[in-house]
Amino acid sequence: MPVDKNLLKNMLTDIQSKYQRMYIEFVRNYGVDPFSPAKVSNWLVNKVGITLPKTQKGALSSQDKALKKYEHLKEVRQLMEIRTTKKLLDKLKELNEHTRNDPSDSDTVRIHSQFRQIGAPTGRMSSSKPNLQNIPPELRVLFRPSKGYSMIVADYSQIELRIAAEYTNDEVMINAFKEGKDLHRFTASLITGKSYEEITKEERQLAKAINFGLIYGISPRSLMEYARNNYGVDISLKEAQDFHDKFFQHYRGFKKWHEETKEKLNKHRQITVQSLLGRRMKVSRFTDAVNYPIQASGSDMLKMAVNFFGILKKDLNAYIVNLVHDEIIVEAKEDITVQAKNILEESMKKAGKILLKKVPVEYEANIVKSWAEK
């Protein structure tokens, strides 16, 4: 993966300075080390005055997900900000440690991550030394093509939901995709009773939590926490229960699939599930039983697209430099970038049509100056 050498150096210096300032200020103002879990928990409860959940071992938990609902408090907000800054700094240091000089461009360094084909039981790939699949949005600007090259960033649109609709044969969701609907906006319309056009940005954000949470079988209580921690949306348990009920009232294919899966697990304790291509796995937990077919199928689709790209591009000077679940990043010589982009889109289309027979596959590829522009 190509990285802007000078930008990495400057960002590392800036974030290091910012973190040091934040740390000194935090300790001076509150008299507590922000990275001492026991001391932070004690300070939050006894000084800030908030309630914290307990871990399985009985200790107070001050993890960010436990603090989300207290972000309106200055002390909590500053604690979370310094943690975020420390994570960015640690990631920058990790990236910097793994850089290698690019012999063809003195302004570019390269990061060669290790990818494992079966990094997760679903078949998803994983990346390490360093992990290039968990790069924070703030750091993606570092990844730029070397001199004389362009970067192409492509991804599938709402692919997990499209696969889920195909797998469950849910007619409502399938028809929404056939009509070209944005499924998050569509779901928001179903659960609020408002027209598709009236849905607000906030309601769409809530629907993202509902869609991605409920297709994988989370409970109303878990939905409440999932919406807050992952999408910044606060809902009550009563609202979560209402959204849960309405989701399965409208998407009856999912209701049937979940009920049949639970029934099989209750009867046999362990069952075999499979991807759309027939790749199998034995599971004993409900969440695994509904997670595997969708994520495994997504992994199959991405790997097929990658394979097709390698075949179709032949000796074209274009190379895949990173993969992130439903996203493909390619670096291509400037004079053949458009050709490489077209081949990548054709590869993604071809793979998608093999797996999705009822649901249209959608994808987008863009020529960008950095990964941040996707």
C-alpha positions as CSV (number, residue, x, y, z in Angstrom):
1,M,0.0,0.0,0.0
2,P,1.5,3.4,-1.0
3,V,1.9,6.0,1.7
4,D,2.9,9.7,1.4
5,K,6.2,9.8,3.2
6,N,6.2,13.4,4.3
7,L,2.5,13.5,5.2
8,L,3.1,10.5,7.5
9,K,6.0,12.1,9.2
10,N,4.2,15.4,9.7
11,M,1.0,13.8,10.9
12,L,3.0,11.6,13.4
13,T,4.7,14.7,14.8
14,D,1.4,16.7,15.0
15,I,-0.6,13.9,16.7
16,Q,2.3,13.2,19.1
17,S,2.3,16.8,20.2
18,K,-1.5,17.0,20.4
19,Y,-1.6,13.8,22.6
20,Q,1.1,15.1,25.0
21,R,-0.8,18.4,25.4
22,M,-4.0,16.6,26.1
23,Y,-2.4,14.2,28.5
24,I,-0.7,17.0,30.6
25,E,-3.9,19.1,30.6
26,F,-6.1,16.1,31.7
27,V,-3.8,15.1,34.6
28,R,-3.5,18.7,35.7
29,N,-7.2,19.4,35.6
30,Y,-8.5,16.1,37.1
31,G,-5.5,14.6,38.9
32,V,-6.0,11.1,37.4
33,D,-4.1,9.1,34.8
34,P,-6.6,8.7,31.9
35,F,-5.1,5.2,31.1
36,S,-5.4,3.7,34.5
37,P,-8.7,1.8,34.4
38,A,-9.2,1.4,38.1
39,K,-8.4,5.1,38.8
40,V,-10.5,6.3,35.9
41,S,-13.5,4.2,37.1
42,N,-13.2,5.5,40.6
43,W,-12.9,9.1,39.4
44,L,-15.9,8.8,37.1
45,V,-18.1,7.4,39.8
46,N,-17.0,9.4,42.8
47,K,-16.0,12.7,41.2
48,V,-17.9,13.0,37.9
49,G,-21.0,11.3,39.4
50,I,-21.9,8.8,36.7
51,T,-23.0,5.1,37.0
52,L,-20.8,2.5,35.4
53,P,-21.6,-1.1,34.5
54,K,-19.6,-4.0,35.9
55,T,-17.5,-6.6,34.1
56,Q,-18.1,-10.3,34.5
57,K,-15.4,-10.3,37.2
58,G,-17.2,-7.5,39.1
59,A,-14.9,-4.6,38.3
60,L,-16.3,-1.3,37.1
61,S,-16.0,-0.8,33.3
62,S,-15.1,2.5,31.9
63,Q,-14.9,1.4,28.2
64,D,-16.0,3.9,25.6
65,K,-19.2,2.0,24.9
66,A,-20.2,2.4,28.6
67,L,-19.4,6.2,28.4
68,K,-21.3,7.0,25.2
69,K,-24.5,8.1,27.0
70,Y,-22.5,10.5,29.1
71,E,-20.7,12.3,26.2
72,H,-22.6,15.5,27.0
73,L,-20.4,15.8,30.2
74,K,-17.1,17.7,29.6
75,E,-15.0,15.4,31.7
76,V,-16.3,12.3,29.8
77,R,-15.9,13.9,26.5
78,Q,-12.3,14.9,27.2
79,L,-11.5,11.3,28.4
80,M,-12.9,9.8,25.2
81,E,-11.1,12.4,23.1
82,I,-7.7,11.6,24.6
83,R,-8.3,7.9,24.2
84,T,-9.2,8.5,20.5
85,T,-6.0,10.6,20.0
86,K,-3.9,7.9,21.7
87,K,-5.4,5.2,19.3
88,L,-4.5,7.4,16.3
89,L,-1.0,7.9,17.6
90,D,-0.5,4.2,18.2
91,K,-1.8,3.4,14.7
92,L,0.5,6.0,13.1
93,K,3.5,4.5,15.0
94,E,2.5,1.0,13.9
95,L,2.2,2.1,10.2
96,N,5.5,4.0,10.4
97,E,7.3,1.0,11.8
98,H,6.3,-1.1,8.8
99,T,7.2,1.3,6.0
100,R,9.7,0.5,3.3
101,N,11.2,2.8,0.8
102,D,9.8,2.9,-2.7
103,P,12.8,2.7,-5.1
104,S,10.9,4.4,-7.9
105,D,9.6,7.3,-5.8
106,S,11.4,9.1,-3.0
107,D,8.2,10.7,-1.7
108,T,6.5,7.4,-1.3
109,V,6.9,4.6,1.2
110,R,5.3,1.2,1.0
111,I,3.5,-0.9,3.6
112,H,3.4,-4.6,3.0
113,S,0.8,-6.1,5.3
114,Q,0.2,-9.8,5.8
115,F,-3.2,-11.1,4.6
116,R,-4.7,-14.4,5.6
117,Q,-7.2,-15.9,3.2
118,I,-9.2,-17.5,6.0
119,G,-8.7,-14.9,8.7
120,A,-12.2,-15.5,10.2
121,P,-14.4,-18.6,10.3
122,T,-16.7,-16.9,7.7
123,G,-13.9,-16.9,5.2
124,R,-13.2,-13.2,5.5
125,M,-9.6,-12.2,5.0
126,S,-7.7,-10.6,7.9
127,S,-4.7,-8.3,7.8
128,S,-1.8,-7.9,10.3
129,K,1.7,-6.4,10.7
130,P,0.1,-3.9,10.3
131,N,-3.6,-4.3,10.0
132,L,-4.7,-2.3,6.9
133,Q,-8.4,-3.2,7.3
134,N,-9.0,-1.1,10.4
135,I,-7.5,2.2,9.3
136,P,-9.4,5.1,10.9
137,P,-11.0,7.6,8.4
138,E,-8.7,10.3,9.7
139,L,-5.6,8.4,8.6
140,R,-6.8,7.3,5.1
141,V,-5.5,10.6,3.6
142,L,-2.0,9.1,4.1
143,F,-2.5,6.5,1.5
144,R,-1.8,8.0,-1.9
145,P,-0.5,6.6,-5.2
146,S,3.1,7.0,-6.0
147,K,4.3,9.3,-8.8
148,G,2.9,8.4,-12.2
149,Y,0.1,6.3,-10.7
150,S,-3.5,6.8,-9.7
151,M,-5.6,5.1,-7.1
152,I,-8.9,3.4,-7.7
153,V,-11.2,2.7,-4.7
154,A,-14.2,0.4,-5.4
155,D,-16.8,-1.1,-3.1
156,Y,-20.1,-2.9,-3.3
157,S,-23.2,-1.0,-2.2
158,Q,-25.1,-2.4,0.8
159,I,-23.8,-5.8,-0.1
160,E,-24.6,-7.6,3.2
161,L,-28.2,-6.5,3.0
162,R,-28.4,-7.6,-0.7
163,I,-27.0,-11.0,0.2
164,A,-29.3,-11.3,3.2
165,A,-32.4,-10.5,1.0
166,E,-31.2,-13.1,-1.6
167,Y,-30.5,-15.7,1.1
168,T,-33.8,-15.3,2.9
169,N,-35.9,-14.7,-0.2
170,D,-37.5,-11.8,1.5
171,E,-39.8,-10.3,-1.1
172,V,-40.2,-6.9,0.5
173,M,-36.4,-6.3,0.6
174,I,-35.8,-7.8,-2.8
175,N,-38.4,-5.6,-4.4
176,A,-36.9,-2.5,-2.6
177,F,-33.6,-3.3,-4.2
178,K,-35.1,-3.9,-7.6
179,E,-36.8,-0.5,-7.4
180,G,-33.4,1.1,-6.7
181,K,-34.3,2.1,-3.2
182,D,-31.7,3.0,-0.5
183,L,-32.6,0.2,2.0
184,H,-31.8,2.3,5.1
185,R,-34.2,5.0,3.9
186,F,-36.7,2.4,2.9
187,T,-36.5,0.6,6.3
188,A,-36.8,4.0,8.1
189,S,-40.0,4.6,6.1
190,L,-41.5,1.3,7.2
191,I,-40.8,1.7,10.9
192,T,-41.8,5.4,11.1
193,G,-44.8,5.3,8.8
194,K,-43.4,8.3,6.9
195,S,-43.0,8.5,3.2
196,Y,-39.6,7.5,1.7
197,E,-39.0,11.1,0.7
198,E,-39.7,12.5,4.1
199,I,-37.0,10.4,5.9
200,T,-34.4,12.5,7.7
201,K,-30.7,11.9,7.9
202,E,-31.1,11.0,11.6
203,E,-33.9,8.5,10.8
204,R,-31.8,6.9,8.1
205,Q,-28.9,6.5,10.6
206,L,-31.2,4.8,13.0
207,A,-32.4,2.5,10.2
208,K,-28.8,1.5,9.6
209,A,-28.5,0.2,13.1
210,I,-31.8,-1.6,12.8
211,N,-30.9,-3.2,9.5
212,F,-27.4,-4.4,10.4
213,G,-28.4,-5.4,13.9
214,L,-31.6,-7.3,13.3
215,I,-30.6,-9.3,10.2
216,Y,-28.1,-10.9,12.5
217,G,-30.6,-11.6,15.2
218,I,-29.7,-9.2,18.1
219,S,-32.3,-8.6,20.8
220,P,-34.1,-5.3,21.4
221,R,-31.8,-4.5,24.4
222,S,-28.8,-5.2,22.3
223,L,-30.2,-3.1,19.5
224,M,-30.5,-0.2,21.9
225,E,-26.8,-0.5,22.8
226,Y,-25.7,-1.2,19.2
227,A,-27.5,1.9,18.0
228,R,-25.8,4.1,20.6
229,N,-22.3,2.6,20.4
230,N,-22.0,2.2,16.6
231,Y,-24.3,4.8,15.1
232,G,-24.6,7.5,17.8
233,V,-28.4,7.1,18.1
234,D,-30.1,7.0,21.4
235,I,-33.3,5.0,21.7
236,S,-35.2,3.6,24.7
237,L,-35.7,-0.1,25.3
238,K,-39.4,0.4,24.5
239,E,-38.5,2.0,21.2
240,A,-36.0,-0.8,20.4
241,Q,-38.7,-3.4,21.0
242,D,-41.1,-1.5,18.8
243,F,-38.6,-1.2,16.0
244,H,-37.7,-4.9,16.4
245,D,-41.4,-5.9,16.1
246,K,-42.0,-3.7,13.0
247,F,-38.9,-4.9,11.3
248,F,-40.0,-8.5,11.4
249,Q,-43.6,-7.6,10.6
250,H,-42.5,-6.1,7.3
251,Y,-39.5,-8.4,6.5
252,R,-41.3,-11.7,7.0
253,G,-38.6,-13.7,5.1
254,F,-36.2,-12.8,7.9
255,K,-38.7,-13.7,10.6
256,K,-39.2,-17.1,9.0
257,W,-35.5,-17.7,8.6
258,H,-34.7,-16.8,12.2
259,E,-37.6,-18.9,13.6
260,E,-36.6,-21.9,11.5
261,T,-33.0,-21.6,12.5
262,K,-33.9,-21.4,16.2
263,E,-36.1,-24.4,15.9
264,K,-33.3,-26.5,14.3
265,L,-30.8,-25.5,16.9
266,N,-33.2,-26.3,19.7
267,K,-33.8,-29.7,18.1
268,H,-30.2,-30.7,17.1
269,R,-28.0,-28.4,19.2
270,Q,-25.6,-28.2,16.2
271,I,-26.5,-27.5,12.6
272,T,-24.7,-27.0,9.3
273,V,-25.2,-23.6,7.5
274,Q,-23.8,-22.6,4.2
275,S,-23.0,-19.6,2.0
276,L,-24.8,-18.9,-1.3
277,L,-22.0,-20.9,-3.0
278,G,-22.4,-23.8,-0.7
279,R,-19.4,-23.3,1.6
280,R,-20.4,-24.9,4.9
281,M,-19.8,-24.5,8.6
282,K,-21.1,-26.3,11.7
283,V,-22.6,-23.9,14.3
284,S,-24.2,-24.3,17.7
285,R,-25.1,-20.6,18.4
286,F,-28.0,-18.7,16.8
287,T,-25.9,-15.6,16.1
288,D,-23.3,-17.7,14.2
289,A,-26.1,-19.5,12.3
290,V,-27.5,-16.3,10.9
291,N,-24.1,-14.5,10.6
292,Y,-22.2,-17.1,8.6
293,P,-24.3,-17.4,5.5
294,I,-24.3,-13.6,4.8
295,Q,-20.7,-12.8,5.7
296,A,-19.3,-15.9,4.1
297,S,-21.2,-15.1,0.9
298,G,-19.8,-11.6,0.9
299,S,-16.3,-12.9,1.3
300,D,-16.9,-15.4,-1.6
301,M,-18.1,-12.5,-3.8
302,L,-15.1,-10.3,-3.0
303,K,-12.6,-13.0,-3.6
304,M,-14.2,-13.9,-6.9
305,A,-14.1,-10.3,-8.0
306,V,-10.4,-10.1,-7.1
307,N,-9.7,-13.3,-9.1
308,F,-11.6,-12.0,-12.2
309,F,-9.7,-8.7,-12.0
310,G,-6.4,-10.6,-12.0
311,I,-7.5,-12.6,-15.1
312,L,-9.1,-9.8,-17.1
313,K,-6.4,-7.2,-16.6
314,K,-3.7,-9.6,-18.0
315,D,-0.4,-7.7,-18.0
316,L,-1.9,-4.3,-17.4
317,N,0.2,-2.2,-15.0
318,A,-2.5,-2.2,-12.3
319,Y,-2.3,-4.0,-8.9
320,I,-4.6,-4.6,-5.9
321,V,-2.9,-2.9,-2.9
322,N,-5.6,-3.5,-0.2
323,L,-8.8,-5.3,0.5
324,V,-11.4,-4.4,3.2
325,H,-14.3,-6.9,3.3
326,D,-16.4,-5.2,0.5
327,E,-13.8,-2.8,-0.8
328,I,-11.0,-3.1,-3.3
329,I,-8.2,-0.6,-3.7
330,V,-6.1,-0.6,-6.8
331,E,-3.0,1.3,-7.9
332,A,-2.7,1.8,-11.6
333,K,-0.4,3.6,-14.0
334,E,-1.9,6.9,-14.9
335,D,-2.3,6.3,-18.6
336,I,-4.3,3.1,-18.1
337,T,-6.3,4.1,-15.0
338,V,-9.7,4.4,-16.7
339,Q,-9.1,1.0,-18.4
340,A,-8.2,-0.5,-15.1
341,K,-11.3,1.0,-13.4
342,N,-13.6,-0.4,-16.1
343,I,-12.0,-3.9,-15.7
344,L,-12.4,-3.7,-11.9
345,E,-16.1,-2.8,-12.3
346,E,-16.7,-5.6,-14.8
347,S,-15.0,-8.0,-12.3
348,M,-17.2,-6.9,-9.5
349,K,-20.3,-7.1,-11.6
350,K,-19.4,-10.6,-12.8
351,A,-18.8,-11.9,-9.3
352,G,-22.0,-10.3,-8.0
353,K,-24.2,-11.9,-10.7
354,I,-22.9,-15.3,-9.9
355,L,-24.1,-15.1,-6.3
356,L,-27.1,-12.8,-6.6
357,K,-29.9,-14.1,-8.9
358,K,-32.9,-12.1,-7.6
359,V,-31.2,-9.0,-6.2
360,P,-29.4,-6.5,-8.4
361,V,-25.8,-6.0,-7.5
362,E,-24.5,-2.4,-7.2
363,Y,-20.9,-1.2,-7.0
364,E,-19.0,1.9,-7.5
365,A,-15.4,2.6,-8.5
366,N,-13.7,6.0,-8.3
367,I,-10.3,7.3,-9.4
368,V,-9.0,9.3,-6.4
369,K,-5.9,11.1,-5.1
370,S,-6.0,9.4,-1.7
371,W,-8.0,6.6,0.0
372,A,-9.8,9.3,2.0
373,E,-11.7,10.4,-1.1
374,K,-13.7,7.2,-1.6
